[in-house]
């Protein structure tokens, strides 16, 4: 029963997220003596977002990805993933998860409806699945976006031991949505010589007049190939 529940939550991340909010809501209604957290405060505490003063609407918008990340990490770590294309090759690892980031953006007009912007983002990438290379990364990116020619950018992911993954970004933004493609071009430490690709859509949760932006990826997926170094499992010895 427990295994079935964990597997279901892992494959239906949206259900896991809303279950977190529901539990926070119910617990918030339970009094502790004469004290009660309340049905709003408790879900916010559960998602770690009782922070700087902002409107309630914006605070809940930024709480959502964090609560989802907590569920993704817990479920992904506790349950095995089904067999996939990367599982048969120890050098390949799946990239499935959520990238959340905040940053600042500057926009200029180029005549008519054409706009160009440059932005820097900092946040986190949380991955799930048994073949993921890490639980998560600190993620940074610099992006130049032209409404006419598309998006280009560069990204750096940093793991807990300060190893880096480098990638190039490109994409297009239209009225129907956007799609961003990443090409992994190497790294440092265990990611030296890494290759791979990933893709995702991006949704802004906050776009302030002062240029502050906050958003999260939608449907991030891909794979990364790690090159074994001498002494690691799977490393190939030199040929005579």
PyMOL commands that set and color helices and strands:
alter all, ss='L'
color gray80, all
select helices_A, chain A and resi 2-11+13-28+41-46+56-78+189-191
alter helices_A, ss='H'
color red, helices_A
select strands_A, chain A and resi 92-109+115-127+136-146+150-158+164-174+177-187+195-207+212-225
alter strands_A, ss='S'
color yellow, strands_A
deselect
rebuild
show_as cartoon
